[in-house]
Amino acid sequence: MSIKLKIAHTARELDDVFKLRYEVYVIEKGRFSLDSSSSENKSRIVDRFDTIPGVANIIAYDNKKPVACMRVNKDSEIGLPSEVHFDFSEARQKYTAECKKNNITPVFVSGGMLAIKSDSRNRRNIIHAMFKTAGNVMHGFGTTHILASISEETLSLYGRIGFEVIGEASWCESIGDKLIPMIAPFDKAFKWSFGDLYKSSDSIWLQGSNKYFERIILSAGEVLFFQEEIAENAYVIEEGWIGISKIDNDGNEMVLSNLSKGELFGEMAIFDHKPRSATATALTNVEVNVIPRKHLLEMIKENPEKMGQLLSYFATRLRNMHDQAMIHVFAPQNARIQFELQKLWCSALPDQKEPKVRIAKVGTKQIARSAHVSIEEVTVILEKEKEKGSLDYTSHLIRFYNAPVIDNSTIIDNKLD
């Protein structure tokens, strides 16, 4: 089943967070010595840092069942949760001085209260997605540094993210665990979470997700949305591949494209509420950022400069559509087929055993429909490419060994004639 991650906003979602903490820390791990006379603490863990401004509780649901949660706090007058157990004043002074040298306003946050149900702990994609969502929140806070008091058993994980130990481990009686004080520059942690997307020019999708956006984890074969569903959200892929397909009037399935990391899709939902024109299916394990239409429009209203990024994206999409139209109007049949092969190459999935080989689960019939030619003409071109060693194919699959090449001169010559 798909996993949905979001910022808890409703009373029910927040209660799910507090109860999940209790289930994980008290029932599963036997930690936290709570006051038994306090009725609200008998099945929930909640403290003063959950009630102040600048707090975000992230929750993950597996088919509506809460399976993981995490808290992010922005610095406040009462400090940060991590400072309850350790003195971070020396580290604060050091990094504040560094920020001022670079004319940067220091913003400290803390991330903690990470609780994951035992049957979900081995699912790395959930842990990674939790940290990504926390990174989105921290990005929205303008964070420069992250403070953390972490359990000794998670030291290696935080070390990989970019955290450094700044003090000795200490036993915390109220929690029932040995804690270690750590700090990380936000840029390091953010880069670990998002990789190449970290410096993407389309950072509007990352920057906007701190307050509103959700994240969905899909397994291979799961459908994100179906053709004819009412569209409410756009999506951007953070990990994996999504296939976009359409059923035509004759009941035939047409694969329109296979999309990968960083690509936006379903974006027409930003402008209207019309039914989906295609189905989106996970081709691999996938993680997508959900962009609700109304919230994206609110974000653009608050930050008008974001509209430039959005318009730039649509300008690129229109140019690609223009190129495709030129091919179909002016190019001869063989050039149209080559153009379709090039599109398939770009969207084909890397072979797990041979990463340099790309696989497109598309056959001659679909290529013929897309190029508006006969199946026999497609077969002729495929045979020529096969002889060159560029690809191999069956009736339902193409294995690419090299990128197809389009001779653009054939298009120009045809147009001039």
N, C-alpha and C positions, 0 to 999 in steps of 0.2 A: 504493500500500500504506500501511497505518497506520504511524505512528511511535510508538514507546513510549519514554518517558523514565523513568528510575528512579535511585535511589541505588545505586551499585555496592556489593554486600555480599559476593558470592562471589569466590573466587580467580579464576575465569574472567572475571567482569565487571571486576575490577580489572586483570587482564592486558589485557583489551580496551582499557581506558583508557590504559594505559601504551604499548601498541603504536600506538594511534590518534594519540597525541601525536607519536610518532616519524614516522609516515607523513605527518602534516600539516606539522610544523615542520621536519623534516630532509629528507624526500624531496620534498615538494611545494614548500616555501618555502626550502629550503637554509639553515636557521638551526640554532642550537645547535652549538657546537664541543665534541663529546664526546670523552672519552678512548678512543681506538681500542683500547687494551689491555684495556679492561673489557668482558668478554663480555656482561654483562647490559645494557650500554648500546648494543649493536650494533643492536638492533631495538626498544628501549623507552626512554622518558624517565621517570625516577622519581627523587625526591630525598627528603631527610629529612622534608620537610613532608607526605609521603604516609604516614608511619609513626607520627605522634604522635596522641594523642587530640584530638578536636575537628576532625577532617577529614572531609569528605564529597566523594566524587567522583561527579559526575552523568554518566550515559551515556545516549545516545540510540541506539536500534536501529531500522533500517528493514528489516523482515522478517528479523530476527535478525542483520543486518549492522550493526556499529557505524559511525555516521556523525558523531557529535559527542560531545564531552565537556567538562567544566568542573570546576574544583576550588574548594571553599569551605573556608577555614580559620578556626577560632576562635582568638582570642588565646591565646598560651601562653608558657611561660618562655623559649622561644627566639625569641619574636617572631612576625611574620607573613612570608610569602614576599615581599610587596611591599617589606619593609624590608631585604631583601638588597641591593637596588639603590639605595634612597634613604633619607634620614634623615627620618622622620615625627615625631620627638620633639616638635618645636614644635607641630605640628598636634594631636598627642595631648594635650599640656598644655592647649592652648586649648579643645578640645572636652570634656576631662575637667572643666575648671573650669565650663563651661557646664552640664554634666550635674549637677554637685554643687549649683549654684545652684537647680536644679529638683528636687532630691532624687532624682535618677536615677543608677543605677549605670552608668557607661560600659562598653560592651562593643564592642570593636573586632574586626572580621573582615576577611578579604580574599577577593576572588574573582579567579580567574585561571586560567591554563592552558586558556583557551578554544580548543579545536581543532575545526574543522568541515571535513569532507572537501570537496574542491573542487566536486564535483557537487551538494552540498547547501547551499553557501554563499549561493546566491541565494534560498533558501527562507526568507523572513522568519519564517514560523510556527515553524521549528525554532529560530532564534536567540531569538525572543521566549519560546518555551517553555523554553529553557535558562535564561534569566534569571528566569522565573517560578519554576522549580524551585529555583534558587539562592536566590530570595527566600523561598521556603517554609523552606528550611534555615536561613537567617539569622534568620527570624522565630522559629524554634524555639530558636535560640541566645540570644534576647533582645537582638539587635544594636541598637546605637544609631548606629554609624558604620561605613562600609566604606572600607577602604584599597585602592588599586589602583596597580600599575605597568603601564601599558598601552602597547601599540604605537601609535606616532604615527598609523598608518593607520586606527586605530579611534577616534580622538579625537572625531569628530562623534557617533558612536553613544553613547559614554559621556556626552557632554555632554547629549544628549537625555534620558538616564536621570536626570540630576541631579547628576553628578559635576562637581567644580571642580578646575582645575589649581592645584597648590600649589608648583610648582617648575619649573625649566627642563628641557627635554628633554635626554637624555643617551644617548650611544651605549654599548650594553652588548656588549662583545666576546664574552662566553661565549654570548650568545643570538644575536648577529648582527643586532641590530635597535636602533632608537632608541626609548627608553622615556620615558614622561611620568608623574610622580607625581600622583595624583588622590585626592580624598576626597569622600564623599557622605553626608549624613544618611540613615539607613536609611529613614525615613518617605517621603522623596522617591522613592527607588528603588522601594520597595514599591508606592507609589501609581502609578508609571509602569507597573509590571508588571500590576497588578490593577484599576486604574481604579475603577469604582463598587463592585466587590467589596471594595475596600480597607477600607471602613468598614461592611461588611455585618454585620448582627446574627447571621448564620449563619457567623461567622468560625471556628467549629469546624472547618469543612472546610478552611480555610487553615491554621489553627494545627496541625492534626493531621498535616499532610502532610510535616512536616520529616524524619521518620525512616522512615516506612513507605510512604506513598502513592506511586502512580505517576501519570504523565500520559500520555494517548494523544492523538495528532493523527490525525484522520480526514479524508479527502476526501469531497466530496459523493457520496452513493450507497453508501458503504461501510457494512457492518453491524457494529455494536459487539457485539451478542449476538442470538441467535435464540430464538424461542419454543421451549420444551421443553428448552433447555440448563439444566444444573445451575447455580444461582446461587451465586457466591462473593463477589461485590463489589457495592457500591453505587457510584454515580457522581454527580458534580456538574458541570454545564456551566460552563466558564469563557469559551468563545467559541463562537458559532454556534448552530445549531438541530438538535435531535434529534427524529425522528418515532417515536412509539410506536404500533405496529400489531399487530393480532391476526388470525389466521385462524380463522374459526368452523367449526362442524361440517360446513357445506355447502361449505367451501373458499373462502368469500368473505373478502377482506381488509377489515378494519375499522380505520380510523385512529382511535386512541383519543385522542391528543393530540399536539401539537407543542410541544416544550419549548425554552426559550431560556436565556440567560445567568443563572447563579446558581441554577438549579433542580436539586433532588436527584431522582434516579430510581433504580429498581432497588433501593430501600431495604429491601425485604422480605428480601433476602439477609443483612441484619444479624441477622435473627431465625431464619432456617431455611435449609436447603439444598435446598429444593424446586425443581423445574424452573421456568424462566421462563414467565410467563403471556403474554408478548408479545415482539415483536421490536423492537430499537432500531436505527434507521438514521440516518446523517448526512444531513440535508437540505441542508446547506451545508458548507463547510470548518468543522470542529469541533475543539475542544480540550476534553477532559474530564479531571477529576481522578478517579482510581480509588481507591476506599476499600475495602480488604480487610476483610471482616467481623471476623476475629480481631484485626486490628490496631486497628480502631475500638473494639472492646470493651476491649482493653488500654489504650487511651488514656483511655477513660471510667473505667476502674478506677484509673488513675494520677491522673486529675483528675475527681473525682465531680461537680464543678460543671458539666461539659460535658453531663451527663445532662439538665440543665434545658433547654439549647438543643435537644437532640434531642427531648425531650418537647414543647417548644413547637412544633417543626416538625410533629410528628405530630398535635398538637391542631388546628393550622390545617388539615391535610389531612382530619381527621375532620369538622371543621365544613363544609368544602366538600362532602364526601360526604353529609353530612346535608342540606345545601341541595339537592343534586341529588336525593336520595331524596324530599324534600318535593315537588319539582316533579313527579316521575314519579308520585307517589301521588295528589296532590290537584289538580294543575293540569289544565285542559282541554287538548285537543290543540294548539290554536294556541299556547298558552303553552309547552308542551313543545318545540314546534318553535322558538320564539323563544329558549328557553333553550339549545338546541343551537347555534343560530346565534351566540349570545353567546359560548359556549365556543369555537366555531370562530374568531371574531374575535380572541379573546385569544391563541390559539395560531397564527394565520395569520402567514405570513412577509411582511415588507415587500417590495414590488415593487422590484427593483433600479433600474428606470428612474423609477418614481414612488414614493418612499419613504412618502408618505402613504397610498398604496393598499396593502391587505393581500390576500394570495392564500392561499386554502385549497384544497389539491388533494383536494377531497371533492365528491361528487355527491349528487343527490337520494336515490338508493337508500340510501346510508349514513346520511344524516340521518334518513330514515324508519325505518331499523332502530334507530338510537340513541334516537329519540323514541317508538318503538312506535306509529307511525301509518302511514298509507298514503302511497305516493309522490305520489298525486294531491293529498293534503292539503298535503304539503310544497311542491309546485309552486304551489299557490294562494298560500301565504304568500310564497314567493320572488318571484312575480309582483307582489304588492303592494309588497314592498320595492324591487323593480326600478323600479316606477312612481314611487316616492318619490325615486329616485336614490341609495338607500342601497347598492345592490349590483348586480352583474350576474352571470350564471351560465351554465354549460353543464352537460352531463351528468356531467362529471368535475372541475369547478373552479368556485370562487366568488371573485369579485373584490369586496372590501368597500371602499366609499368612506367609510362612516361606521359607528360602532359600533351594533349592533342594540340596541333598548331592550325590556326585559321589563316588562310591566305586572304588578307583584307583587299588585295588588289582585285580579286574577282568581284567583290561587291562594287568597288568604284567603277570598274570597267563596265559592268552591267548597267549601272546607273547612267553613265555617259552615253551608252548606246541608246 
